[in-house]
Amino acid sequence: MEPYTWGVWVYIGETEELAVWRSRHEPLARTSSGESTLSEREFAKKFTALTHRMVHRKASGETYRRLANNCLGKLFL
C-alpha cells in the first residue's frame, strides 16, 4: 500500500461536502453501445475512491476530535 503522500488529493470544503450529501444522486444513463468505455470505467473508479476518502475523512476527523477531548474510551463502556 502506498503512503497517502504519494496519492492525488482533492480538497473538499465544507460547502462542497454539504452540497454532495444533500443532493439526490440519479443513476447515470448508459451509452448506446451497451458497454462501458475505458474512460467511463476510469471515471467510476476515481469517483468511488474519492467518495470513500470523503467518508474516511469525516470518520477520521471525528476520531481525532474524540481523542483530543479524551472521550474516545467512553464509547466502549
PDB file with SEQRES, HELIX, SHEET and CRYST1 records, atoms N, CA, C and O in Angstrom:
SEQRES   1 A   77  MET GLU PRO TYR THR TRP GLY VAL TRP VAL TYR ILE GLY          
SEQRES   2 A   77  GLU THR GLU GLU LEU ALA VAL TRP ARG SER ARG HIS GLU          
SEQRES   3 A   77  PRO LEU ALA ARG THR SER SER GLY GLU SER THR LEU SER          
SEQRES   4 A   77  GLU ARG GLU PHE ALA LYS LYS PHE THR ALA LEU THR HIS          
SEQRES   5 A   77  ARG MET VAL HIS ARG LYS ALA SER GLY GLU THR TYR ARG          
SEQRES   6 A   77  ARG LEU ALA ASN ASN CYS LEU GLY LYS LEU PHE LEU              
HELIX    1 AA1 TYR A    4  TRP A    6  5                                   3    
HELIX    2 AA2 GLU A   14  ARG A   22  1                                   9    
HELIX    3 AA3 LEU A   38  ALA A   68  1                                  31    
HELIX    4 AA4 GLY A   73  PHE A   76  5                                   4    
CRYST1    1.000    1.000    1.000  90.00  90.00  90.00 P 1           1          
ATOM      1  N   MET A   1       0.851  -1.176   0.000  1.00  0.00           N  
ATOM      2  CA  MET A   1       0.000   0.000   0.000  1.00  0.00           C  
ATOM      3  C   MET A   1       0.896   1.237   0.000  1.00  0.00           C  
ATOM      4  O   MET A   1       1.846   1.324   0.778  1.00  0.00           O  
ATOM      5  N   GLU A   2       0.595   2.167  -0.853  1.00  0.00           N  
ATOM      6  CA  GLU A   2       1.434   3.355  -0.955  1.00  0.00           C  
ATOM      7  C   GLU A   2       1.062   4.387   0.107  1.00  0.00           C  
ATOM      8  O   GLU A   2      -0.095   4.470   0.517  1.00  0.00           O  
ATOM      9  N   PRO A   3       2.036   5.167   0.549  1.00  0.00           N  
ATOM     10  CA  PRO A   3       1.732   6.213   1.534  1.00  0.00           C  
ATOM     11  C   PRO A   3       0.759   7.238   0.967  1.00  0.00           C  
ATOM     12  O   PRO A   3       0.709   7.471  -0.241  1.00  0.00           O  
ATOM     13  N   TYR A   4      -0.003   7.836   1.852  1.00  0.00           N  
ATOM     14  CA  TYR A   4      -1.003   8.815   1.398  1.00  0.00           C  
ATOM     15  C   TYR A   4      -0.362  10.023   0.744  1.00  0.00           C  
ATOM     16  O   TYR A   4      -1.021  10.720  -0.027  1.00  0.00           O  
ATOM     17  N   THR A   5       0.893  10.288   1.027  1.00  0.00           N  
ATOM     18  CA  THR A   5       1.563  11.448   0.421  1.00  0.00           C  
ATOM     19  C   THR A   5       1.835  11.245  -1.057  1.00  0.00           C  
ATOM     20  O   THR A   5       2.091  12.215  -1.770  1.00  0.00           O  
ATOM     21  N   TRP A   6       1.787  10.016  -1.534  1.00  0.00           N  
ATOM     22  CA  TRP A   6       2.032   9.739  -2.944  1.00  0.00           C  
ATOM     23  C   TRP A   6       0.767   9.883  -3.782  1.00  0.00           C  
ATOM     24  O   TRP A   6       0.851  10.012  -5.003  1.00  0.00           O  
ATOM     25  N   GLY A   7      -0.377   9.863  -3.160  1.00  0.00           N  
ATOM     26  CA  GLY A   7      -1.641   9.899  -3.887  1.00  0.00           C  
ATOM     27  C   GLY A   7      -2.028  11.304  -4.308  1.00  0.00           C  
ATOM     28  O   GLY A   7      -1.448  12.291  -3.854  1.00  0.00           O  
ATOM     29  N   VAL A   8      -3.014  11.374  -5.179  1.00  0.00           N  
ATOM     30  CA  VAL A   8      -3.575  12.653  -5.612  1.00  0.00           C  
ATOM     31  C   VAL A   8      -4.712  12.995  -4.662  1.00  0.00           C  
ATOM     32  O   VAL A   8      -5.606  12.179  -4.442  1.00  0.00           O  
ATOM     33  N   TRP A   9      -4.682  14.192  -4.102  1.00  0.00           N  
ATOM     34  CA  TRP A   9      -5.693  14.609  -3.136  1.00  0.00           C  
ATOM     35  C   TRP A   9      -6.486  15.780  -3.692  1.00  0.00           C  
ATOM     36  O   TRP A   9      -5.952  16.623  -4.412  1.00  0.00           O  
ATOM     37  N   VAL A  10      -7.734  15.821  -3.356  1.00  0.00           N  
ATOM     38  CA  VAL A  10      -8.625  16.906  -3.763  1.00  0.00           C  
ATOM     39  C   VAL A  10      -9.178  17.518  -2.486  1.00  0.00           C  
ATOM     40  O   VAL A  10      -9.683  16.801  -1.623  1.00  0.00           O  
ATOM     41  N   TYR A  11      -9.086  18.847  -2.355  1.00  0.00           N  
ATOM     42  CA  TYR A  11      -9.645  19.493  -1.184  1.00  0.00           C  
ATOM     43  C   TYR A  11     -11.149  19.653  -1.372  1.00  0.00           C  
ATOM     44  O   TYR A  11     -11.612  20.199  -2.375  1.00  0.00           O  
ATOM     45  N   ILE A  12     -11.891  19.173  -0.403  1.00  0.00           N  
ATOM     46  CA  ILE A  12     -13.342  19.314  -0.427  1.00  0.00           C  
ATOM     47  C   ILE A  12     -13.714  20.122   0.805  1.00  0.00           C  
ATOM     48  O   ILE A  12     -13.612  19.648   1.936  1.00  0.00           O  
ATOM     49  N   GLY A  13     -14.146  21.348   0.560  1.00  0.00           N  
ATOM     50  CA  GLY A  13     -14.509  22.228   1.651  1.00  0.00           C  
ATOM     51  C   GLY A  13     -15.860  21.870   2.230  1.00  0.00           C  
ATOM     52  O   GLY A  13     -16.572  21.013   1.706  1.00  0.00           O  
ATOM     53  N   GLU A  14     -16.199  22.530   3.310  1.00  0.00           N  
ATOM     54  CA  GLU A  14     -17.465  22.251   3.993  1.00  0.00           C  
ATOM     55  C   GLU A  14     -18.667  22.509   3.083  1.00  0.00           C  
ATOM     56  O   GLU A  14     -19.639  21.755   3.108  1.00  0.00           O  
ATOM     57  N   THR A  15     -18.600  23.566   2.289  1.00  0.00           N  
ATOM     58  CA  THR A  15     -19.700  23.897   1.387  1.00  0.00           C  
ATOM     59  C   THR A  15     -19.919  22.808   0.355  1.00  0.00           C  
ATOM     60  O   THR A  15     -21.053  22.390   0.120  1.00  0.00           O  
ATOM     61  N   GLU A  16     -18.843  22.346  -0.261  1.00  0.00           N  
ATOM     62  CA  GLU A  16     -18.949  21.293  -1.268  1.00  0.00           C  
ATOM     63  C   GLU A  16     -19.432  19.985  -0.661  1.00  0.00           C  
ATOM     64  O   GLU A  16     -20.239  19.273  -1.258  1.00  0.00           O  
ATOM     65  N   GLU A  17     -18.933  19.674   0.527  1.00  0.00           N  
ATOM     66  CA  GLU A  17     -19.327  18.426   1.171  1.00  0.00           C  
ATOM     67  C   GLU A  17     -20.816  18.425   1.503  1.00  0.00           C  
ATOM     68  O   GLU A  17     -21.503  17.428   1.279  1.00  0.00           O  
ATOM     69  N   LEU A  18     -21.312  19.530   2.032  1.00  0.00           N  
ATOM     70  CA  LEU A  18     -22.743  19.626   2.337  1.00  0.00           C  
ATOM     71  C   LEU A  18     -23.589  19.510   1.085  1.00  0.00           C  
ATOM     72  O   LEU A  18     -24.644  18.876   1.100  1.00  0.00           O  
ATOM     73  N   ALA A  19     -23.131  20.119   0.001  1.00  0.00           N  
ATOM     74  CA  ALA A  19     -23.883  20.045  -1.256  1.00  0.00           C  
ATOM     75  C   ALA A  19     -23.985  18.605  -1.753  1.00  0.00           C  
ATOM     76  O   ALA A  19     -25.029  18.202  -2.266  1.00  0.00           O  
ATOM     77  N   VAL A  20     -22.920  17.832  -1.608  1.00  0.00           N  
ATOM     78  CA  VAL A  20     -22.936  16.439  -2.059  1.00  0.00           C  
ATOM     79  C   VAL A  20     -23.885  15.608  -1.198  1.00  0.00           C  
ATOM     80  O   VAL A  20     -24.671  14.819  -1.723  1.00  0.00           O  
ATOM     81  N   TRP A  21     -23.816  15.783   0.114  1.00  0.00           N  
ATOM     82  CA  TRP A  21     -24.649  14.974   0.998  1.00  0.00           C  
ATOM     83  C   TRP A  21     -26.123  15.335   0.869  1.00  0.00           C  
ATOM     84  O   TRP A  21     -26.981  14.483   1.102  1.00  0.00           O  
ATOM     85  N   ARG A  22     -26.438  16.571   0.505  1.00  0.00           N  
ATOM     86  CA  ARG A  22     -27.838  16.994   0.388  1.00  0.00           C  
ATOM     87  C   ARG A  22     -28.444  16.701  -0.982  1.00  0.00           C  
ATOM     88  O   ARG A  22     -29.666  16.653  -1.121  1.00  0.00           O  
ATOM     89  N   SER A  23     -27.609  16.506  -1.983  1.00  0.00           N  
ATOM     90  CA  SER A  23     -28.127  16.293  -3.330  1.00  0.00           C  
ATOM     91  C   SER A  23     -28.618  14.859  -3.506  1.00  0.00           C  
ATOM     92  O   SER A  23     -28.180  13.939  -2.815  1.00  0.00           O  
ATOM     93  N   ARG A  24     -29.521  14.702  -4.432  1.00  0.00           N  
ATOM     94  CA  ARG A  24     -30.003  13.365  -4.778  1.00  0.00           C  
ATOM     95  C   ARG A  24     -29.182  12.868  -5.954  1.00  0.00           C  
ATOM     96  O   ARG A  24     -28.974  13.588  -6.930  1.00  0.00           O  
ATOM     97  N   HIS A  25     -28.726  11.657  -5.852  1.00  0.00           N  
ATOM     98  CA  HIS A  25     -27.902  11.094  -6.909  1.00  0.00           C  
ATOM     99  C   HIS A  25     -28.755  10.212  -7.800  1.00  0.00           C  
ATOM    100  O   HIS A  25     -29.243   9.165  -7.376  1.00  0.00           O  
ATOM    101  N   GLU A  26     -28.928  10.642  -9.027  1.00  0.00           N  
ATOM    102  CA  GLU A  26     -29.654   9.856 -10.019  1.00  0.00           C  
ATOM    103  C   GLU A  26     -28.662   8.981 -10.767  1.00  0.00           C  
ATOM    104  O   GLU A  26     -27.545   9.419 -11.045  1.00  0.00           O  
ATOM    105  N   PRO A  27     -29.045   7.757 -11.097  1.00  0.00           N  
ATOM    106  CA  PRO A  27     -28.125   6.918 -11.868  1.00  0.00           C  
ATOM    107  C   PRO A  27     -27.838   7.527 -13.231  1.00  0.00           C  
ATOM    108  O   PRO A  27     -28.712   8.125 -13.858  1.00  0.00           O  
ATOM    109  N   LEU A  28     -26.615   7.367 -13.671  1.00  0.00           N  
ATOM    110  CA  LEU A  28     -26.230   7.903 -14.971  1.00  0.00           C  
ATOM    111  C   LEU A  28     -26.801   7.034 -16.082  1.00  0.00           C  
ATOM    112  O   LEU A  28     -26.895   5.814 -15.950  1.00  0.00           O  
ATOM    113  N   ALA A  29     -27.180   7.681 -17.177  1.00  0.00           N  
ATOM    114  CA  ALA A  29     -27.706   6.950 -18.325  1.00  0.00           C  
ATOM    115  C   ALA A  29     -26.577   6.215 -19.036  1.00  0.00           C  
ATOM    116  O   ALA A  29     -25.460   6.724 -19.122  1.00  0.00           O  
ATOM    117  N   ARG A  30     -26.857   5.053 -19.531  1.00  0.00           N  
ATOM    118  CA  ARG A  30     -25.864   4.263 -20.256  1.00  0.00           C  
ATOM    119  C   ARG A  30     -25.706   4.797 -21.671  1.00  0.00           C  
ATOM    120  O   ARG A  30     -26.619   5.403 -22.232  1.00  0.00           O  
ATOM    121  N   THR A  31     -24.550   4.561 -22.224  1.00  0.00           N  
ATOM    122  CA  THR A  31     -24.322   4.928 -23.618  1.00  0.00           C  
ATOM    123  C   THR A  31     -25.005   3.904 -24.516  1.00  0.00           C  
ATOM    124  O   THR A  31     -25.350   2.812 -24.064  1.00  0.00           O  
ATOM    125  N   SER A  32     -25.195   4.243 -25.755  1.00  0.00           N  
ATOM    126  CA  SER A  32     -25.894   3.358 -26.672  1.00  0.00           C  
ATOM    127  C   SER A  32     -25.110   2.089 -26.991  1.00  0.00           C  
ATOM    128  O   SER A  32     -25.681   1.116 -27.483  1.00  0.00           O  
ATOM    129  N   SER A  33     -23.818   2.091 -26.717  1.00  0.00           N  
ATOM    130  CA  SER A  33     -23.002   0.927 -27.040  1.00  0.00           C  
ATOM    131  C   SER A  33     -23.312  -0.270 -26.144  1.00  0.00           C  
ATOM    132  O   SER A  33     -23.061  -1.413 -26.524  1.00  0.00           O  
ATOM    133  N   GLY A  34     -23.857  -0.009 -24.954  1.00  0.00           N  
ATOM    134  CA  GLY A  34     -24.179  -1.104 -24.045  1.00  0.00           C  
ATOM    135  C   GLY A  34     -23.023  -1.543 -23.175  1.00  0.00           C  
ATOM    136  O   GLY A  34     -23.231  -2.272 -22.205  1.00  0.00           O  
ATOM    137  N   GLU A  35     -21.825  -1.127 -23.487  1.00  0.00           N  
ATOM    138  CA  GLU A  35     -20.657  -1.464 -22.686  1.00  0.00           C  
ATOM    139  C   GLU A  35     -19.961  -0.195 -22.228  1.00  0.00           C  
ATOM    140  O   GLU A  35     -20.019   0.842 -22.890  1.00  0.00           O  
ATOM    141  N   SER A  36     -19.306  -0.298 -21.092  1.00  0.00           N  
ATOM    142  CA  SER A  36     -18.561   0.848 -20.583  1.00  0.00           C  
ATOM    143  C   SER A  36     -17.294   1.048 -21.408  1.00  0.00           C  
ATOM    144  O   SER A  36     -16.612   0.094 -21.781  1.00  0.00           O  
ATOM    145  N   THR A  37     -17.012   2.277 -21.671  1.00  0.00           N  
ATOM    146  CA  THR A  37     -15.745   2.583 -22.326  1.00  0.00           C  
ATOM    147  C   THR A  37     -14.667   2.651 -21.256  1.00  0.00           C  
ATOM    148  O   THR A  37     -14.966   2.687 -20.062  1.00  0.00           O  
ATOM    149  N   LEU A  38     -13.446   2.670 -21.679  1.00  0.00           N  
ATOM    150  CA  LEU A  38     -12.338   2.740 -20.739  1.00  0.00           C  
ATOM    151  C   LEU A  38     -12.426   4.014 -19.893  1.00  0.00           C  
ATOM    152  O   LEU A  38     -12.173   3.980 -18.689  1.00  0.00           O  
ATOM    153  N   SER A  39     -12.787   5.138 -20.527  1.00  0.00           N  
ATOM    154  CA  SER A  39     -12.865   6.396 -19.779  1.00  0.00           C  
ATOM    155  C   SER A  39     -13.990   6.354 -18.746  1.00  0.00           C  
ATOM    156  O   SER A  39     -13.845   6.918 -17.661  1.00  0.00           O  
ATOM    157  N   GLU A  40     -15.104   5.700 -19.060  1.00  0.00           N  
ATOM    158  CA  GLU A  40     -16.194   5.575 -18.090  1.00  0.00           C  
ATOM    159  C   GLU A  40     -15.770   4.738 -16.893  1.00  0.00           C  
ATOM    160  O   GLU A  40     -16.080   5.072 -15.749  1.00  0.00           O  
ATOM    161  N   ARG A  41     -15.061   3.649 -17.165  1.00  0.00           N  
ATOM    162  CA  ARG A  41     -14.596   2.789 -16.072  1.00  0.00           C  
ATOM    163  C   ARG A  41     -13.575   3.512 -15.205  1.00  0.00           C  
ATOM    164  O   ARG A  41     -13.607   3.396 -13.979  1.00  0.00           O  
ATOM    165  N   GLU A  42     -12.670   4.258 -15.830  1.00  0.00           N  
ATOM    166  CA  GLU A  42     -11.679   5.020 -15.067  1.00  0.00           C  
ATOM    167  C   GLU A  42     -12.355   6.088 -14.217  1.00  0.00           C  
ATOM    168  O   GLU A  42     -11.987   6.291 -13.060  1.00  0.00           O  
ATOM    169  N   PHE A  43     -13.352   6.775 -14.796  1.00  0.00           N  
ATOM    170  CA  PHE A  43     -14.076   7.791 -14.042  1.00  0.00           C  
ATOM    171  C   PHE A  43     -14.780   7.154 -12.851  1.00  0.00           C  
ATOM    172  O   PHE A  43     -14.715   7.682 -11.741  1.00  0.00           O  
ATOM    173  N   ALA A  44     -15.450   6.031 -13.066  1.00  0.00           N  
ATOM    174  CA  ALA A  44     -16.162   5.359 -11.979  1.00  0.00           C  
ATOM    175  C   ALA A  44     -15.209   4.944 -10.873  1.00  0.00           C  
ATOM    176  O   ALA A  44     -15.539   5.063  -9.693  1.00  0.00           O  
ATOM    177  N   LYS A  45     -14.024   4.455 -11.243  1.00  0.00           N  
ATOM    178  CA  LYS A  45     -13.033   4.037 -10.257  1.00  0.00           C  
ATOM    179  C   LYS A  45     -12.553   5.240  -9.437  1.00  0.00           C  
ATOM    180  O   LYS A  45     -12.447   5.156  -8.213  1.00  0.00           O  
ATOM    181  N   LYS A  46     -12.266   6.351 -10.109  1.00  0.00           N  
ATOM    182  CA  LYS A  46     -11.795   7.551  -9.406  1.00  0.00           C  
ATOM    183  C   LYS A  46     -12.902   8.152  -8.534  1.00  0.00           C  
ATOM    184  O   LYS A  46     -12.637   8.623  -7.428  1.00  0.00           O  
ATOM    185  N   PHE A  47     -14.140   8.136  -9.032  1.00  0.00           N  
ATOM    186  CA  PHE A  47     -15.265   8.668  -8.273  1.00  0.00           C  
ATOM    187  C   PHE A  47     -15.481   7.850  -7.003  1.00  0.00           C  
ATOM    188  O   PHE A  47     -15.705   8.409  -5.929  1.00  0.00           O  
ATOM    189  N   THR A  48     -15.414   6.543  -7.127  1.00  0.00           N  
ATOM    190  CA  THR A  48     -15.580   5.667  -5.960  1.00  0.00           C  
ATOM    191  C   THR A  48     -14.479   5.918  -4.944  1.00  0.00           C  
ATOM    192  O   THR A  48     -14.755   6.010  -3.748  1.00  0.00           O  
ATOM    193  N   ALA A  49     -13.255   6.028  -5.391  1.00  0.00           N  
ATOM    194  CA  ALA A  49     -12.142   6.289  -4.483  1.00  0.00           C  
ATOM    195  C   ALA A  49     -12.306   7.630  -3.776  1.00  0.00           C  
ATOM    196  O   ALA A  49     -12.029   7.746  -2.583  1.00  0.00           O  
ATOM    197  N   LEU A  50     -12.755   8.635  -4.510  1.00  0.00           N  
ATOM    198  CA  LEU A  50     -12.947   9.961  -3.923  1.00  0.00           C  
ATOM    199  C   LEU A  50     -14.043   9.950  -2.867  1.00  0.00           C  
ATOM    200  O   LEU A  50     -13.871  10.540  -1.800  1.00  0.00           O  
ATOM    201  N   THR A  51     -15.161   9.295  -3.140  1.00  0.00           N  
ATOM    202  CA  THR A  51     -16.240   9.259  -2.154  1.00  0.00           C  
ATOM    203  C   THR A  51     -15.831   8.457  -0.924  1.00  0.00           C  
ATOM    204  O   THR A  51     -16.235   8.791   0.189  1.00  0.00           O  
ATOM    205  N   HIS A  52     -15.037   7.406  -1.106  1.00  0.00           N  
ATOM    206  CA  HIS A  52     -14.542   6.648   0.052  1.00  0.00           C  
ATOM    207  C   HIS A  52     -13.631   7.514   0.900  1.00  0.00           C  
ATOM    208  O   HIS A  52     -13.681   7.450   2.128  1.00  0.00           O  
ATOM    209  N   ARG A  53     -12.791   8.330   0.253  1.00  0.00           N  
ATOM    210  CA  ARG A  53     -11.918   9.230   1.018  1.00  0.00           C  
ATOM    211  C   ARG A  53     -12.734  10.270   1.777  1.00  0.00           C  
ATOM    212  O   ARG A  53     -12.382  10.637   2.898  1.00  0.00           O  
ATOM    213  N   MET A  54     -13.829  10.751   1.171  1.00  0.00           N  
ATOM    214  CA  MET A  54     -14.679  11.726   1.869  1.00  0.00           C  
ATOM    215  C   MET A  54     -15.239  11.117   3.149  1.00  0.00           C  
ATOM    216  O   MET A  54     -15.216  11.751   4.204  1.00  0.00           O  
ATOM    217  N   VAL A  55     -15.735   9.902   3.059  1.00  0.00           N  
ATOM    218  CA  VAL A  55     -16.301   9.238   4.228  1.00  0.00           C  
ATOM    219  C   VAL A  55     -15.211   8.972   5.259  1.00  0.00           C  
ATOM    220  O   VAL A  55     -15.423   9.185   6.453  1.00  0.00           O  
ATOM    221  N   HIS A  56     -14.038   8.506   4.805  1.00  0.00           N  
ATOM    222  CA  HIS A  56     -12.935   8.239   5.723  1.00  0.00           C  
ATOM    223  C   HIS A  56     -12.468   9.520   6.392  1.00  0.00           C  
ATOM    224  O   HIS A  56     -12.126   9.517   7.574  1.00  0.00           O  
ATOM    225  N   ARG A  57     -12.451  10.622   5.638  1.00  0.00           N  
ATOM    226  CA  ARG A  57     -12.029  11.911   6.181  1.00  0.00           C  
ATOM    227  C   ARG A  57     -12.955  12.337   7.308  1.00  0.00           C  
ATOM    228  O   ARG A  57     -12.500  12.821   8.344  1.00  0.00           O  
ATOM    229  N   LYS A  58     -14.244  12.159   7.106  1.00  0.00           N  
ATOM    230  CA  LYS A  58     -15.229  12.548   8.119  1.00  0.00           C  
ATOM    231  C   LYS A  58     -15.069  11.686   9.374  1.00  0.00           C  
ATOM    232  O   LYS A  58     -15.103  12.206  10.489  1.00  0.00           O  
ATOM    233  N   ALA A  59     -14.896  10.379   9.199  1.00  0.00           N  
ATOM    234  CA  ALA A  59     -14.723   9.473  10.330  1.00  0.00           C  
ATOM    235  C   ALA A  59     -13.409   9.750  11.059  1.00  0.00           C  
ATOM    236  O   ALA A  59     -13.371   9.729  12.290  1.00  0.00           O  
ATOM    237  N   SER A  60     -12.338  10.009  10.319  1.00  0.00           N  
ATOM    238  CA  SER A  60     -11.047  10.299  10.940  1.00  0.00           C  
ATOM    239  C   SER A  60     -11.112  11.589  11.740  1.00  0.00           C  
ATOM    240  O   SER A  60     -10.565  11.669  12.840  1.00  0.00           O  
ATOM    241  N   GLY A  61     -11.767  12.584  11.201  1.00  0.00           N  
ATOM    242  CA  GLY A  61     -11.921  13.856  11.913  1.00  0.00           C  
ATOM    243  C   GLY A  61     -12.651  13.678  13.228  1.00  0.00           C  
ATOM    244  O   GLY A  61     -12.275  14.270  14.240  1.00  0.00           O  
ATOM    245  N   GLU A  62     -13.691  12.866  13.214  1.00  0.00           N  
ATOM    246  CA  GLU A  62     -14.443  12.598  14.441  1.00  0.00           C  
ATOM    247  C   GLU A  62     -13.584  11.842  15.448  1.00  0.00           C  
ATOM    248  O   GLU A  62     -13.627  12.141  16.642  1.00  0.00           O  
ATOM    249  N   THR A  63     -12.811  10.875  14.989  1.00  0.00           N  
ATOM    250  CA  THR A  63     -11.931  10.119  15.885  1.00  0.00           C  
ATOM    251  C   THR A  63     -10.884  11.030  16.508  1.00  0.00           C  
ATOM    252  O   THR A  63     -10.653  10.967  17.716  1.00  0.00           O  
ATOM    253  N   TYR A  64     -10.246  11.876  15.703  1.00  0.00           N  
ATOM    254  CA  TYR A  64      -9.237  12.798  16.238  1.00  0.00           C  
ATOM    255  C   TYR A  64      -9.858  13.792  17.218  1.00  0.00           C  
ATOM    256  O   TYR A  64      -9.232  14.150  18.216  1.00  0.00           O  
ATOM    257  N   ARG A  65     -11.077  14.238  16.944  1.00  0.00           N  
ATOM    258  CA  ARG A  65     -11.754  15.159  17.856  1.00  0.00           C  
ATOM    259  C   ARG A  65     -11.983  14.479  19.202  1.00  0.00           C  
ATOM    260  O   ARG A  65     -11.762  15.077  20.255  1.00  0.00           O  
ATOM    261  N   ARG A  66     -12.427  13.225  19.158  1.00  0.00           N  
ATOM    262  CA  ARG A  66     -12.671  12.494  20.401  1.00  0.00           C  
ATOM    263  C   ARG A  66     -11.369  12.202  21.156  1.00  0.00           C  
ATOM    264  O   ARG A  66     -11.334  12.249  22.386  1.00  0.00           O  
ATOM    265  N   LEU A  67     -10.307  11.902  20.412  1.00  0.00           N  
ATOM    266  CA  LEU A  67      -9.019  11.701  21.068  1.00  0.00           C  
ATOM    267  C   LEU A  67      -8.547  12.985  21.743  1.00  0.00           C  
ATOM    268  O   LEU A  67      -8.051  12.957  22.869  1.00  0.00           O  
ATOM    269  N   ALA A  68      -8.706  14.112  21.048  1.00  0.00           N  
ATOM    270  CA  ALA A  68      -8.276  15.396  21.599  1.00  0.00           C  
ATOM    271  C   ALA A  68      -9.078  15.764  22.841  1.00  0.00           C  
ATOM    272  O   ALA A  68      -8.546  16.374  23.769  1.00  0.00           O  
ATOM    273  N   ASN A  69     -10.358  15.393  22.860  1.00  0.00           N  
ATOM    274  CA  ASN A  69     -11.209  15.698  24.010  1.00  0.00           C  
ATOM    275  C   ASN A  69     -11.176  14.589  25.060  1.00  0.00           C  
ATOM    276  O   ASN A  69     -11.889  14.650  26.062  1.00  0.00           O  
ATOM    277  N   ASN A  70     -10.346  13.579  24.823  1.00  0.00           N  
ATOM    278  CA  ASN A  70     -10.181  12.456  25.742  1.00  0.00           C  
ATOM    279  C   ASN A  70     -11.509  11.758  26.047  1.00  0.00           C  
ATOM    280  O   ASN A  70     -11.774  11.392  27.192  1.00  0.00           O  
ATOM    281  N   CYS A  71     -12.332  11.579  25.029  1.00  0.00           N  
ATOM    282  CA  CYS A  71     -13.614  10.894  25.251  1.00  0.00           C  
ATOM    283  C   CYS A  71     -13.805   9.694  24.347  1.00  0.00           C  
ATOM    284  O   CYS A  71     -14.929   9.216  24.193  1.00  0.00           O  
ATOM    285  N   LEU A  72     -12.729   9.190  23.738  1.00  0.00           N  
ATOM    286  CA  LEU A  72     -12.845   8.032  22.861  1.00  0.00           C  
ATOM    287  C   LEU A  72     -13.225   6.776  23.641  1.00  0.00           C  
ATOM    288  O   LEU A  72     -14.048   5.986  23.178  1.00  0.00           O  
ATOM    289  N   GLY A  73     -12.639   6.587  24.804  1.00  0.00           N  
ATOM    290  CA  GLY A  73     -12.903   5.405  25.608  1.00  0.00           C  
ATOM    291  C   GLY A  73     -14.328   5.332  26.111  1.00  0.00           C  
ATOM    292  O   GLY A  73     -14.806   4.236  26.404  1.00  0.00           O  
ATOM    293  N   LYS A  74     -15.023   6.436  26.223  1.00  0.00           N  
ATOM    294  CA  LYS A  74     -16.392   6.458  26.732  1.00  0.00           C  
ATOM    295  C   LYS A  74     -17.362   5.771  25.779  1.00  0.00           C  
ATOM    296  O   LYS A  74     -18.460   5.391  26.185  1.00  0.00           O  
ATOM    297  N   LEU A  75     -16.974   5.607  24.524  1.00  0.00           N  
ATOM    298  CA  LEU A  75     -17.847   4.939  23.569  1.00  0.00           C  
ATOM    299  C   LEU A  75     -17.984   3.454  23.860  1.00  0.00           C  
ATOM    300  O   LEU A  75     -19.010   2.852  23.543  1.00  0.00           O  
ATOM    301  N   PHE A  76     -16.968   2.861  24.458  1.00  0.00           N  
ATOM    302  CA  PHE A  76     -16.925   1.422  24.636  1.00  0.00           C  
ATOM    303  C   PHE A  76     -17.394   0.963  26.022  1.00  0.00           C  
ATOM    304  O   PHE A  76     -17.391  -0.235  26.302  1.00  0.00           O  
ATOM    305  N   LEU A  77     -17.787   1.877  26.874  1.00  0.00           N  
ATOM    306  CA  LEU A  77     -18.237   1.500  28.225  1.00  0.00           C  
ATOM    307  C   LEU A  77     -19.692   1.193  28.260  1.00  0.00           C  
ATOM    308  O   LEU A  77     -20.228   0.860  29.318  1.00  0.00           O  
TER     309      LEU A  77                                                      
END                                                                             
